[in-house]
Amino acid sequence: MGYATALVGLIDIVGAVAPHLRDSRVRELANFLPGVNTLATAASLVVGILLLMLAHALRRRKQRAWKAVVVLLPVGAVLEVLRWHHRGTAIVAIAVFLVLLFNRHEFYALSDPRTRWRALWNFVAMSIFSFGLGLIIVSSHAHALGGEPSFHDRWWEVAWGLFGIGGPIHYTDHRVHDAVYYSLASLGLFTAVSTVWLATKPSKPIAELSSDEEHQVRELLTRHGARDSLGYFALRRDKSVIFSPSGKAAIAYRVVSGVMLASGDPIGDVEAWPGAIKRFMEEAHRYAWVPAVMGCSEVGGEVWTREAGLDALEIGDEAIVEVEDFTLEGRAMRNVRQMVKRIERAGYECRVRRVDELTEVERDQIRYAADAWRGTETERGFSMALGRFGDPADEGCVVITAHKLPEDAAPGASDIRAVLHFVPWGKDGISLELMRRDRDADPGLNELLIVKALQACPELGVERVSLNFAMFRSALARGERIGAGPVLRAWRGLLVFLSRWFQIESLYKFNAKFRPIWEPRFLVYPTARDLPRIGLSALQAEAFIVMELPRSLRRFTRRGGSRTEVAPGPDVQPATMAP
């Protein structure tokens, strides 16, 4: 019904914009009711725009959209009759109205939570749309223009017309003048009213972790945090959280482009997971969001598919190093061993500390350096990024820094050349959250940092370390083996090609240096047709696709913390789930 509504709206707009589509009988009948026909044309234009805007929400079964459409369709049909235009359009509108009325129980979803920034986007989008449509309206009435006006005159005719003021163009037919005037004024009025309505509507943050919710999640992590290396990332403060009825399990998520996107496994007691999953699915159903989970473990995937009726797809592997088994000895570690020794001879030294051991000055220096080395202006991360450093609540985190003062450094300059930041993974594990280095530092510095971190783990009481996530790792590994089939080789070739823009193959090879245990991670989704939408939402969540405010407005929307991404460099790898 969403497509049918959009079609009716489009016909209304075309009929109002293009008067030459009317036949001679319509023009003769219009002479008897010129005022009514003119006002009906302008009103039909606004109704068509509204139907187009509501069509997508109607397709998502939004209840408010249904209420608005069942009012607009009869109004549009009446306007078509008053305009003596396409009576077939009125018949189609009434037919769609009856179908919607008969199937009213199918439209149950609540409206999406929104912020007042939606008003800004509405104003910009509607201004551009209204101005472009206004130019078409003015140009389509060329038969009644006094002469051939220039584009400059048409531009100002639309600009003034949207404010309800006459422009520089003079029409030979007063009925055409009225039609253009009322149409442009209606567009301008609709833009202003819709913007004011959105700006004054009570707002609700789309994703925000309250202090009470954060406290509850931390308690769950204290008892059950060892189950999943991604559990601590649920404490990102730009995520929402939903708890099981017993409060013994929770799921952290964010809604992106209509996708309710969770990351990792549910937090808490496994026996309480079904309760949290049920509430998650109920929330998705209420708002007609597409439920999806990115990066859950095999156990998590089994529970999700069983309890929610979803499907699972393996998307990569997480590299986990058992500290007890790690060594630099042996032929397999020869390259890493040589690289580490070369970097140490170059004068670099490493310091491994808990965050609570840092002074406030050191925290500021590390935070500043990490921000300065970020490869892009946009901070990336969602599933394997905490988005902040040095917060008093995160003092159990581990930071490893590499130090070397450049020979040409100014007095008082920082000697930090690279940073690793790990978050807790239960009581005996840590999970990589941030890896950045100075672009001018020597290659191999990240290898040195990871080796030093692994060697310091016994003193920290750490037995296992989660490193980066490698997308499609198994396909890359199997595709390069002898005997791989043509399909697998072609798939590997495509991944290698995409690695020019996304760190896919480089992540796999970097992680493989440390001889890790590969733990598969899965994407959980409803149907195959939802995968493109979920993939786009995941890229938005990880900030690989960004819709940003202008610089002058961005400072008003920033909240505490930052999202993580990796500074470029031949040996710098991201600790994120996205490629």
C-alpha positions in Angstrom: 0.0 0.0 0.0 3.0 2.3 0.4 3.8 2.2 -3.3 0.1 2.7 -4.2 0.0 5.8 -1.9 3.2 7.1 -3.5 1.7 6.7 -6.9 -1.4 8.6 -6.0 0.7 11.4 -4.5 2.9 11.5 -7.6 -0.1 11.8 -9.9 -1.5 14.6 -7.8 1.8 16.5 -8.0 2.2 16.0 -11.8 -1.4 17.1 -12.3 -0.9 20.3 -10.3 2.5 21.1 -11.9 1.7 20.2 -15.5 -1.5 22.0 -16.6 -1.0 21.0 -20.2 -2.0 17.4 -19.3 -5.6 18.6 -18.9 -7.8 18.2 -22.0 -9.9 21.0 -23.6 -13.1 20.0 -21.7 -11.3 20.5 -18.4 -10.1 23.9 -19.4 -13.6 25.0 -20.5 -15.2 23.7 -17.2 -12.5 25.5 -15.2 -13.6 28.8 -16.7 -16.9 28.5 -14.7 -15.1 28.0 -11.4 -11.7 29.7 -11.8 -11.2 30.5 -8.1 -12.2 27.0 -6.9 -10.0 25.3 -9.5 -7.0 27.4 -8.6 -7.2 26.7 -4.9 -7.9 23.1 -5.5 -4.8 22.8 -7.7 -2.6 24.3 -4.9 -4.2 22.1 -2.3 -3.8 19.0 -4.5 -0.1 19.8 -4.8 0.4 19.8 -1.0 -1.7 16.6 -0.6 0.5 14.9 -3.2 3.7 15.9 -1.4 2.3 14.7 1.9 1.3 11.3 0.4 4.8 10.9 -1.1 6.4 11.7 2.3 4.1 9.3 4.2 4.4 6.4 1.7 7.7 5.1 3.2 6.3 5.2 6.8 3.1 3.5 5.6 5.2 0.7 4.0 6.8 0.3 7.4 3.3 -0.1 8.9 3.4 3.1 11.0 0.2 3.8 12.8 0.3 7.6 12.5 1.1 7.4 8.8 -2.0 5.3 8.3 -4.2 7.8 10.2 -2.8 10.7 8.1 -3.2 8.8 4.8 -6.8 7.7 5.3 -7.6 11.4 5.8 -5.6 12.7 2.9 -6.8 10.2 0.3 -10.5 11.3 0.4 -9.4 14.9 0.5 -7.2 14.3 -2.6 -10.1 12.6 -4.4 -12.4 15.5 -3.7 -9.8 18.0 -4.9 -9.5 16.0 -8.2 -13.3 16.2 -8.7 -13.2 20.0 -8.0 -10.4 20.4 -10.5 -12.3 18.4 -13.2 -8.9 16.7 -13.7 -8.3 12.9 -13.9 -11.3 11.3 -12.5 -9.4 8.0 -12.6 -7.0 9.4 -10.0 -10.0 10.0 -7.6 -11.2 6.5 -8.2 -7.8 5.0 -7.4 -7.5 7.2 -4.3 -10.8 6.0 -3.0 -9.9 2.4 -3.8 -6.6 2.7 -1.9 -8.5 4.4 1.0 -10.9 1.5 1.2 -8.2 -1.1 1.2 -6.3 0.7 4.0 -9.5 1.0 6.0 -10.2 -2.7 5.6 -6.7 -3.6 6.7 -6.3 -1.1 9.5 -5.1 -3.7 11.9 -2.0 -4.2 9.8 -0.7 -0.8 10.7 0.5 -1.1 14.3 4.0 0.4 14.5 4.7 3.4 16.6 6.6 6.4 15.3 10.3 6.4 15.5 11.9 8.4 18.4 13.5 11.5 17.0 15.5 14.6 17.9 14.8 18.2 17.1 17.6 18.1 14.5 15.0 16.4 12.3 13.5 19.8 11.9 16.8 21.2 10.5 17.0 18.3 7.9 13.3 18.8 7.0 13.9 22.5 6.4 16.9 21.9 4.2 15.3 19.1 2.2 11.9 20.8 1.8 13.5 24.1 0.8 15.5 22.4 -2.0 12.5 20.3 -3.1 10.1 23.2 -3.0 12.4 25.5 -4.9 13.1 22.8 -7.6 9.4 22.1 -7.9 8.6 25.8 -8.0 10.9 26.2 -11.0 9.1 23.4 -12.8 5.7 25.0 -12.0 6.8 28.4 -13.4 8.4 26.9 -16.5 5.4 24.6 -17.2 3.1 27.7 -17.5 5.3 29.2 -20.2 2.2 29.6 -22.5 0.9 32.3 -20.2 4.1 34.2 -19.6 4.6 37.7 -20.9 7.5 37.0 -23.2 10.3 34.6 -22.5 11.7 35.4 -19.0 15.3 34.6 -18.2 16.4 32.0 -15.7 17.2 34.9 -13.4 13.6 36.1 -13.5 12.3 32.6 -12.9 14.6 32.1 -10.0 13.4 35.3 -8.3 9.8 34.5 -9.2 10.1 31.2 -7.2 12.1 32.8 -4.4 9.6 35.5 -3.7 6.6 33.2 -4.4 7.6 30.8 -1.6 7.1 33.7 0.7 3.7 34.6 -0.8 5.0 37.6 -2.6 4.7 38.3 -6.4 7.8 38.1 -8.5 9.1 39.9 -11.6 7.2 37.7 -14.1 3.9 39.0 -15.5 1.3 36.5 -16.7 -1.2 37.3 -19.5 -3.8 35.0 -17.9 -4.9 36.0 -14.4 -6.0 32.4 -13.7 -2.5 31.1 -14.4 -1.1 33.8 -12.2 -3.3 32.8 -9.3 -2.5 29.1 -9.8 1.3 29.7 -9.8 0.9 32.1 -6.8 -1.1 29.8 -4.7 1.1 26.8 -5.6 4.3 28.5 -4.6 2.8 30.0 -1.5 1.5 26.6 -0.5 4.9 25.1 -0.9 6.5 27.8 1.2 3.8 27.5 3.9 4.1 23.7 4.0 7.9 24.0 4.4 7.5 26.5 7.3 4.7 24.6 9.1 6.3 21.2 8.9 9.6 22.6 10.2 8.0 24.4 13.1 6.0 21.3 14.0 9.1 19.1 14.1 11.0 21.8 16.0 8.4 22.1 18.7 7.5 18.4 19.0 8.9 16.8 22.2 12.2 15.1 21.4 13.6 11.9 22.6 17.2 10.8 22.1 17.5 7.9 19.7 20.4 6.2 21.6 21.6 7.1 25.1 22.9 5.0 28.0 21.7 6.6 31.2 23.8 6.5 34.4 21.4 4.0 36.0 21.4 1.7 33.0 25.2 1.9 32.9 25.4 0.9 36.5 23.2 -2.1 35.8 25.2 -3.2 32.8 28.5 -2.9 34.8 27.0 -5.2 37.5 26.1 -7.7 34.8 29.6 -7.5 33.4 31.1 -8.0 36.8 29.3 -11.4 37.1 29.2 -12.5 33.5 31.6 -10.3 31.5 34.0 -13.3 30.8 31.5 -14.8 28.3 32.0 -12.3 25.5 35.0 -10.2 24.5 32.6 -7.6 23.2 30.6 -7.3 26.3 32.4 -4.2 27.7 31.5 -2.3 24.5 27.9 -2.3 25.6 29.0 0.6 27.8 29.2 3.0 24.9 27.1 6.0 25.9 25.5 6.4 22.4 23.8 3.0 22.7 20.5 2.1 24.2 20.0 -1.0 26.3 17.0 -3.3 26.9 16.8 -5.7 29.9 15.2 -9.0 30.4 12.1 -9.1 32.7 14.3 -10.5 35.5 17.0 -7.9 34.9 19.6 -10.6 34.7 20.4 -10.0 31.0 20.6 -7.0 28.7 21.1 -6.2 25.0 22.8 -3.0 23.9 21.7 -1.6 20.5 21.3 1.4 18.3 18.7 2.2 15.7 20.2 3.2 12.4 18.1 3.8 9.3 15.2 1.7 10.6 17.5 -1.2 11.7 17.6 -2.1 15.4 21.2 -3.1 15.4 22.7 -5.0 18.4 26.4 -6.0 18.7 27.9 -9.0 20.3 26.1 -11.5 22.6 23.5 -10.5 25.2 25.1 -9.5 28.5 24.3 -11.5 31.6 23.1 -14.9 32.6 22.6 -17.2 29.6 19.4 -18.5 31.0 18.0 -14.9 31.0 19.0 -14.3 27.4 15.7 -15.5 25.9 13.8 -12.9 28.0 16.0 -10.1 26.8 15.8 -11.3 23.2 12.0 -11.5 23.4 11.8 -7.9 24.7 14.3 -6.8 21.9 12.0 -8.4 19.2 8.9 -6.9 20.8 10.5 -3.4 20.7 11.5 -4.0 17.0 8.0 -5.1 16.2 6.4 -2.1 18.0 8.3 0.4 15.8 8.6 -1.9 12.7 12.4 -1.8 12.9 14.4 -4.6 11.2 16.1 -6.6 14.0 19.8 -7.5 13.5 22.8 -8.5 15.5 26.3 -7.9 14.3 29.3 -9.9 15.6 27.7 -12.4 17.9 29.4 -15.6 18.9 28.4 -19.1 17.8 26.6 -19.7 21.1 24.9 -16.3 20.8 23.9 -17.0 17.2 22.3 -20.3 18.2 20.2 -18.6 20.9 19.2 -15.8 18.6 18.1 -18.1 15.8 16.2 -20.4 18.2 14.4 -17.7 20.2 13.8 -15.1 17.6 13.4 -17.2 14.5 16.2 -15.4 12.7 19.0 -16.6 10.4 22.7 -16.4 10.9 25.6 -15.7 8.5 29.3 -16.1 9.3 31.0 -12.7 8.6 34.5 -13.2 10.0 36.7 -14.3 12.8 38.0 -12.8 16.0 41.7 -13.3 16.8 42.2 -14.4 20.4 45.7 -15.1 21.8 46.2 -17.4 24.8 48.9 -15.6 26.9 50.3 -18.9 28.2 50.9 -20.2 24.7 52.4 -17.1 23.2 56.1 -17.0 22.5 58.5 -15.3 20.1 60.5 -18.4 19.7 60.3 -20.7 16.6 60.4 -20.2 12.9 56.7 -19.2 12.7 57.4 -16.1 14.7 60.7 -15.2 13.0 59.4 -12.1 11.2 57.7 -10.7 14.2 60.8 -11.4 16.4 63.1 -9.6 13.9 60.7 -6.7 13.5 60.4 -6.2 17.3 64.2 -6.3 17.8 64.7 -3.8 14.9 62.2 -1.3 16.5 63.8 -1.7 19.9 67.2 -0.9 18.4 65.7 2.2 16.9 65.2 3.6 20.4 61.6 2.9 21.1 60.4 1.9 24.6 57.0 0.7 25.8 55.0 1.3 29.0 52.2 -1.0 30.0 49.8 0.4 32.7 46.3 0.3 33.9 44.4 3.5 33.2 44.0 4.3 36.9 47.9 4.5 37.1 48.0 7.4 34.7 48.2 11.0 35.9 45.7 13.5 34.5 48.5 15.0 32.4 49.3 11.6 30.9 45.7 10.9 30.1 45.4 14.2 28.3 48.6 13.6 26.3 47.4 10.1 25.2 43.9 11.4 24.3 45.3 14.3 22.3 47.8 12.1 20.5 45.2 9.5 19.6 42.9 12.2 18.2 45.7 13.8 16.2 46.6 10.4 14.6 43.1 9.6 13.6 43.0 9.0 9.8 39.7 10.8 9.2 37.8 13.7 10.8 35.0 11.2 11.6 35.6 8.9 14.6 34.7 5.4 13.7 33.4 2.5 15.8 30.3 0.8 17.2 30.7 -2.9 18.0 34.4 -3.0 19.1 35.0 0.6 20.2 34.3 2.2 23.5 34.4 5.8 22.1 36.3 7.4 25.0 39.6 7.2 26.9 40.5 8.0 30.5 37.0 8.1 31.9 37.1 7.5 35.7 34.6 4.7 35.3 37.0 2.8 32.9 40.0 2.6 35.2 40.3 -1.2 34.7 41.3 -0.6 31.1 44.9 -1.3 30.0 47.0 1.2 27.9 50.3 0.5 26.2 52.3 3.4 24.9 55.4 3.6 22.7 57.8 6.4 23.4 60.6 8.0 21.5 61.4 11.7 21.3 62.2 12.8 17.7 65.6 14.5 17.2 64.0 17.7 15.8 61.3 17.8 18.6 60.5 21.2 20.1 61.1 21.6 23.9 58.3 20.1 25.9 57.0 18.0 23.0 55.3 14.7 23.8 57.4 11.6 23.1 54.4 9.3 22.6 54.5 7.6 19.2 51.8 5.0 19.4 48.9 3.8 21.7 47.1 0.6 22.3 44.0 0.6 24.5 42.4 -2.6 25.9 39.1 -2.9 27.8 38.4 -5.6 30.4 37.1 -9.0 29.3 36.0 -10.5 32.5 38.5 -10.8 35.3 41.3 -12.5 33.3 41.0 -11.1 29.8 41.4 -7.9 27.8 39.9 -6.9 24.4 41.6 -4.5 22.0 39.6 -1.2 21.6 42.0 1.3 20.1 45.2 1.1 18.0 46.8 4.2 16.7 50.3 5.4 15.9 52.1 8.4 14.6 52.2 8.5 10.8 55.9 9.3 10.9 56.8 6.5 13.3 58.7 3.4 12.0 56.8 0.5 10.5 56.5 -2.4 12.9 55.6 -0.3 15.9 52.2 -1.9 16.3 53.8 -5.4 16.4 56.1 -4.2 19.2 53.1 -2.8 21.2 51.2 -6.1 20.9 54.2 -8.2 21.9 54.9 -6.0 24.9 51.2 -6.2 25.9 51.2 -10.0 25.7 54.5 -10.3 27.6 53.1 -8.0 30.4 49.8 -9.9 30.7 51.0 -12.4 33.5 51.8 -9.4 35.8 48.4 -7.9 35.0 46.6 -11.2 35.8 45.5 -11.5 32.1 45.3 -14.9 30.5 43.7 -14.2 27.1 43.7 -11.2 24.8 41.2 -10.4 22.0 42.8 -8.7 19.1 41.3 -7.4 15.9 38.3 -8.8 14.0 39.1 -10.1 10.5 36.2 -9.9 8.0 35.7 -13.0 5.8 38.9 -14.5 7.2 38.0 -18.1 6.3 37.3 -17.2 2.7 40.7 -15.5 2.4 42.5 -18.4 4.1 40.8 -21.1 2.0 40.9 -19.2 -1.2 44.7 -19.1 -1.2 45.1 -22.8 -0.6 45.9 -25.4 -3.3 42.8 -26.9 -4.7 40.5 -24.0 -4.0 37.6 -24.0 -6.5 36.9 -21.2 -9.0 34.1 -19.7 -7.0 36.2 -19.5 -3.8 39.1 -18.1 -5.8 36.8 -15.5 -7.4 35.4 -14.5 -3.9 38.9 -14.2 -2.5 39.9 -12.0 -5.5 37.0 -9.7 -4.9 37.9 -9.4 -1.2 41.5 -8.6 -2.1 40.3 -6.0 -4.6 38.1 -4.4 -1.9 41.0 -4.4 0.4 42.3 -1.4 -1.5 39.6 0.7 0.3 38.7 -1.5 3.3 41.2 -3.2 5.6 40.2 -6.8 4.9 43.2 -8.8 3.8 45.6 -6.7 5.7 43.7 -7.3 9.0 43.8 -11.0 8.4 47.5 -11.1 7.7 48.3 -8.8 10.6 46.4 -10.9 13.1 47.8 -14.1 11.8 51.3 -13.0 12.8 50.5 -13.7 16.4 49.3 -17.3 15.9 45.8 -16.6 17.4 42.8 -18.9 17.9 40.2 -17.9 15.4 36.7 -17.6 16.9 33.9 -17.2 14.3 31.5 -14.2 14.5 28.1 -14.0 13.0 25.5 -11.6 11.6 21.9 -12.5 12.6 19.2 -11.2 10.3 15.5 -11.8 9.5 15.5 -12.5 5.7 18.0 -12.3 2.9 16.2 -9.3 1.4 17.1 -7.4 4.6 20.8 -7.9 4.2 21.6 -4.9 2.0 19.7 -2.6 4.4 21.4 -4.1 7.4 24.8 -3.9 5.7 24.2 -0.2 5.0 23.1 0.4 8.6 26.2 -1.4 9.9 28.5 0.9 7.8 26.6 3.9 9.1 26.9 2.7 12.7 30.7 2.2 12.3 30.8 5.6 10.6 32.1 4.4 7.3 29.1 6.2 5.8 28.5 9.5 7.6 25.7 12.1 7.6 27.3 15.0 9.3 26.2 18.4 10.4 28.1 21.4 9.2 31.2 22.3 11.2 29.5 25.4 12.7 26.6 23.2 14.0 28.5 20.1 15.0 29.8 21.4 18.3 26.2 21.7 19.6 25.4 18.0 19.1 28.6 16.4 20.5 28.3 14.4 23.6 31.0 13.1 25.9 33.4 10.4 24.5 34.4 9.6 21.0 34.2 6.7 18.6 37.3 4.9 17.6 38.9 4.5 14.2 42.4 3.9 13.1 45.0 6.3 11.8 46.3 5.3 8.4 49.6 3.6 8.0 51.0 0.4 6.5 50.9 -1.5 9.8 47.9 0.1 11.5 44.9 -2.0 11.9 41.4 -1.2 13.3 39.7 -2.8 16.2 36.3 -2.6 14.6 33.7 -5.0 13.2 33.3 -3.2 10.0 35.8 -3.8 7.1 
